[in-house]
Amino acid sequence: MTARQKPEREDRGEQIQAAEREAARQRILAQAEADRIPTEETTRAVPDRRWRRGQR
């Protein structure tokens, strides 16, 4: 067997790993999208009570 030839089982294992990585990537992207905060909400001014506590 030369370096270019791989047993079919190893090749199949690599394909399975690649599919699992892609599925994990898609899950992470879906979760990130679900957790995303719209820009409109991030620009709203919200009082920081921790900062105000030190001002009294």
N, C-alpha and C positions, 0 to 999 in steps of 0.2 A: 504494500500500500504506500503510495507516495503522499507527500505533504498536501497535495491538492485533493486527494480522495479522502472523504470522511465516511465513516460508517453511517448508514441511513438513520440509525437511532440517535446519534449525536445531532444530526441535522434537524431531525424532528424535535428534539429537546430544545434546540435554539429557536425554532419556530414557536414552540409553546411559550418559552420565556419572553420572546418578543411580543407575543399576543398578550401575555400577562402584564408586561410593562405598559403596553398601550392601553389596556383596560384600566390599570391603576392611574395612568395619566388622565384618562377621561373622567374617572371618579374624582380626582383632585380638582380638575377644571370645573366640574359640575358643582362641587362643594364650594369652591372659591366664588363661583357666580352666585350661588345661593346666599353666601355670607357677605357679598358685596354691598357696600353702603352707597346709595346714589349720591352723586356729587352735590345735589341740592341740599341734602341733609348734612353734609360735612362742612358746608360753608356757613351754616347757621351759628350765631353766637350763643354759646351756652355758658352760664356762669360757672366758674370753677370754685366750688365751695372750699377746697383745700387752700386756695390762694386767699380767699376772703377771710378765712378763719384767722390767718396771721395778721390781718389788718385791724382787727378789733382791739 
